[in-house]
Amino acid sequence: MISEAIARVDLSRLRSDLYYLASDPLPFRKVNYTIPGHARCTLDETDDYIRATLKQIGLHVTTTPYQVQALRCDETKPLHHWYSKPGPEDPFYTANNLEVSVPGKRLPEQIIQLISHKDSMSWIDSPGAHDNAVGTVANLEITRILASLPLERTVRILFCNEEHSPWTSRFAAQAAAERGDNIIAVLNVDSLDGKSDEDMAAGRLLHTVCYSTPEGQPLARLFDRVNRQYGIGLDVQIAHKEHVNDDDGMFIKAGFSTTVMNLGSWPYSDSEYHLVGDHPDRVNLDNLMRSTQLILAATLELDAQGDACLG
């Protein structure tokens, strides 16, 4: 079943979703920019697109609003780190977490959690193609395929916000912990295909899986194994990420230690990281498609075998 499922990942759909969310009609995805003549901010319009896509495949979307602020821009800081804390007088906006679940039939109480932050940088006007339109469209495509498959376990997909303050994945992770959710694995999908200019020019097909806990290491190794098993054709690297941060870190801090982050390189080496040049024309769509296939394959291995595939 897994070979057939990953063959259904559609490059043309990935491209269409990517350009919709990071070029036309949406130049950005943030609370503090509204397209002239439009009534809603670009992050709300992003939510509209994601919701419509998920409803079209028959899934119920849970929308949970939170109050956030845009980050300030401080150009005295290092180039890729101009974000700065908002001031108490800065305005608050509503930003939503969007969640869907594809229920399992045999062990629905066991949950495989996918995450991608859907927003672009709130402190600059960047399309945020690699960071993180690519992760958003990968999880949309994975959800399309999962919704048509008979699953053993439940797969839950979170579309959150990480380029505003506070990060809204934190609230989803805390809520899952308070409910006592049995999350067997957390897969953060962020900045797929993001790599150095040299690797881009050479057409290298890269994928890195980072772990920050001992429990995350065997989960990271699963990706290398399924890449080889299903002939996906990526150069998969496994890396230890010392700092417990990003959206995966929010789930680790909430007690879900079997967690990894999927991205293009580590240390992250995209020259347009957090800059205005993070445009979809720089995305290697073949790399994005294969990374999407890899995450889908790992998800389906976890669905079929549970903890046994991490031994």
C-alpha positions in Angstrom: 0.0 0.0 0.0 2.8 2.4 0.8 4.4 2.3 -2.6 1.0 3.0 -4.3 0.3 5.8 -1.8 3.5 7.7 -2.3 3.2 7.4 -6.1 0.0 9.5 -5.8 1.9 12.6 -4.5 1.2 15.1 -7.3 3.9 17.6 -8.3 1.4 19.8 -10.1 -0.8 20.1 -7.0 2.2 20.9 -4.9 3.2 23.6 -7.4 -0.3 25.0 -7.6 -0.7 25.2 -3.8 2.8 26.7 -3.4 2.3 29.5 -5.8 -1.2 30.3 -4.5 0.2 30.7 -0.9 3.5 32.3 -1.7 3.0 34.4 -4.9 -0.4 34.8 -6.5 -2.9 35.7 -5.1 -1.2 35.7 -1.7 2.1 37.5 -1.6 2.5 36.9 2.1 0.7 35.0 4.9 0.7 37.3 8.0 -1.8 39.2 10.2 -0.3 42.6 9.5 -0.7 42.7 5.7 -4.0 42.9 3.8 -4.0 43.0 0.0 -5.4 46.4 -1.1 -9.1 46.2 -1.7 -9.4 43.0 0.4 -11.3 42.8 3.7 -9.2 40.2 5.4 -5.5 39.9 6.2 -3.4 37.5 4.2 -3.1 35.0 7.0 -6.9 34.8 7.2 -7.0 34.3 3.4 -4.4 31.5 3.9 -6.7 29.9 6.4 -9.6 30.2 3.9 -7.6 28.3 1.3 -6.5 25.6 3.6 -10.0 25.1 5.1 -11.6 24.9 1.6 -9.0 22.4 0.5 -9.5 20.2 3.5 -13.3 20.4 3.4 -13.2 19.5 -0.3 -11.7 16.1 0.7 -14.4 15.6 3.3 -12.6 16.5 6.5 -13.9 18.5 9.4 -11.6 21.4 10.2 -11.3 22.6 13.8 -10.4 26.3 14.0 -9.0 27.6 17.3 -8.3 31.4 17.5 -5.4 32.9 19.6 -4.3 36.5 20.1 -0.8 37.2 18.6 1.4 40.2 17.8 3.6 40.8 14.8 7.3 40.7 15.6 9.3 43.9 15.2 12.1 44.3 12.6 15.6 45.2 14.0 18.1 45.5 11.1 21.0 45.9 13.6 20.8 42.2 14.3 22.5 39.5 12.2 21.1 39.3 8.7 18.8 36.3 9.0 17.6 37.2 12.5 16.0 40.6 12.3 13.0 39.6 14.3 12.5 41.3 17.6 10.0 41.0 20.4 6.9 43.1 20.0 6.3 45.9 22.5 3.3 45.8 24.9 1.8 48.7 23.0 1.9 46.8 19.6 -1.5 45.7 18.4 -2.9 42.2 18.9 -4.5 40.2 16.1 -6.3 36.9 15.9 -4.4 34.0 14.4 -5.9 30.5 14.1 -4.7 27.0 14.5 -6.3 24.7 12.0 -6.5 21.0 12.8 -7.9 18.0 11.0 -7.9 14.3 11.9 -8.0 11.3 9.7 -9.3 8.6 12.1 -7.8 5.1 12.4 -10.1 2.1 12.4 -8.3 -0.4 14.7 -6.3 1.8 17.1 -7.9 5.3 16.8 -6.6 6.3 20.3 -3.0 6.2 19.0 -2.2 9.5 17.2 0.5 10.4 14.7 0.9 14.2 14.8 2.0 16.2 11.7 2.7 19.9 12.0 3.5 22.7 9.7 3.4 26.5 10.4 1.5 28.2 7.7 2.4 31.8 8.3 5.2 33.9 6.7 7.5 36.3 8.5 5.5 39.1 10.3 8.5 41.5 10.5 9.3 41.7 6.8 7.4 41.3 3.5 8.7 37.9 2.4 6.8 35.3 0.4 8.1 32.7 2.8 8.2 29.9 0.2 10.7 27.7 1.8 9.7 29.0 5.3 7.1 27.6 5.3 4.8 27.4 2.4 6.5 24.2 1.3 5.7 22.5 4.6 2.1 23.7 4.4 1.6 22.3 0.9 3.4 19.1 1.7 1.0 18.4 4.6 -2.0 19.4 2.5 -0.9 16.8 -0.1 -0.3 14.2 2.5 -3.7 14.8 4.0 -5.4 14.5 0.6 -3.9 11.0 0.2 -4.4 9.8 3.8 -8.1 10.8 3.7 -8.6 8.1 1.0 -6.8 5.3 2.8 -7.9 2.8 5.5 -5.7 3.8 8.5 -5.0 1.7 11.6 -4.2 4.7 13.8 -5.3 8.3 13.8 -3.3 10.9 11.9 -3.8 14.5 13.1 -2.5 17.4 11.1 -1.9 20.9 12.6 -1.5 24.1 10.6 -0.2 26.6 13.1 1.7 29.9 13.2 5.4 30.4 14.2 6.4 33.7 12.7 4.2 35.7 15.1 4.3 35.9 18.9 3.5 33.7 20.6 3.9 30.5 18.6 0.5 28.9 18.4 1.8 25.3 18.3 2.5 25.7 22.0 -1.2 25.9 22.7 -2.0 22.8 20.6 0.7 20.9 22.4 -0.4 22.0 25.8 -4.0 21.1 25.0 -3.0 17.6 23.8 -1.0 17.0 27.0 -4.0 18.2 29.1 -6.3 15.8 27.3 -3.8 13.0 27.8 -3.6 12.3 24.1 -1.6 9.2 23.2 0.6 10.7 20.5 3.1 8.1 19.4 5.1 10.3 17.1 5.3 14.0 16.2 6.6 15.0 12.7 7.3 18.7 12.2 7.4 19.7 8.5 9.3 22.9 8.0 11.5 24.4 5.2 11.7 21.3 3.0 14.3 21.7 0.2 15.8 24.7 2.0 19.6 24.4 1.3 22.7 26.3 0.2 23.0 28.1 -3.1 25.6 25.5 -4.1 23.3 22.6 -3.4 20.5 24.3 -5.2 22.7 25.0 -8.3 23.9 21.3 -8.3 20.3 20.1 -8.1 21.0 18.0 -5.0 17.9 16.3 -3.6 18.3 16.7 0.1 16.3 16.0 3.2 17.3 16.4 6.8 15.6 14.9 9.9 16.5 16.5 13.2 15.9 15.1 16.6 16.4 16.7 20.0 15.6 13.8 22.4 16.8 10.2 22.7 13.3 9.0 21.8 13.4 11.1 18.6 16.6 9.4 17.3 15.0 6.1 16.2 12.1 8.1 14.7 14.6 10.1 12.6 16.3 6.8 11.5 12.9 5.6 10.2 13.0 8.3 7.5 16.4 7.1 6.2 15.1 3.5 6.2 12.0 4.2 4.2 13.9 6.4 1.8 16.0 3.4 0.9 13.2 0.9 1.1 10.8 2.7 -1.3 13.5 4.1 -3.6 12.5 7.7 -3.0 15.9 9.0 -4.1 16.8 11.6 -1.5 20.1 12.2 0.3 18.7 11.8 3.8 20.8 13.2 6.7 20.1 12.6 10.4 21.1 15.4 12.7 20.9 16.2 16.4 19.3 19.6 17.1 20.6 20.8 20.5 18.1 23.5 21.1 14.5 22.4 21.9 12.7 25.0 19.8 10.6 25.4 16.7 7.1 23.7 16.6 8.6 20.3 17.3 10.1 21.8 20.5 6.7 22.9 21.7 5.5 19.3 21.6 8.7 18.1 23.3 8.2 20.6 26.1 4.6 19.4 26.5 5.9 15.9 27.1 5.8 14.3 23.6 9.5 13.3 23.2 9.2 11.0 20.2 9.4 14.0 17.9 11.5 15.1 14.9 11.8 18.1 12.6 11.9 17.6 8.8 13.7 20.3 6.8 16.1 20.7 3.9 19.4 21.1 5.6 21.1 21.4 9.0 22.6 23.7 9.9 19.9 25.4 7.8 21.8 27.0 4.9 19.2 28.7 2.7 20.7 32.1 1.8 17.3 33.7 1.7 16.2 32.4 5.1 14.0 35.1 6.8 14.6 37.4 3.8 12.5 39.0 1.1 14.0 36.7 -1.6 12.4 33.5 -0.2 10.4 33.1 -3.4 8.7 30.0 -4.8 10.8 30.2 -8.0 13.7 29.0 -5.9 12.0 25.8 -4.8 13.1 22.6 -6.4 9.7 21.0 -7.0 11.2 17.6 -7.5 12.9 17.8 -4.1 9.7 19.0 -2.5 7.7 16.1 -4.1 10.2 13.5 -2.9 10.3 15.0 0.6 6.5 14.9 0.7 6.7 11.2 -0.4 9.2 10.5 2.3 7.1 12.0 5.1 4.0 10.2 3.8 5.9 6.9 3.7 7.2 7.3 7.3 3.7 8.2 8.4 2.2 5.1 6.9 5.0 2.9 8.4 4.1 4.4 11.8 0.4 3.8 11.1 1.0 0.1 10.1 3.5 -0.8 12.8 3.3 1.8 15.6 6.2 1.7 18.0 7.5 -1.5 16.5 9.0 0.3 13.5 11.2 2.4 15.9 13.0 -0.6 17.3 
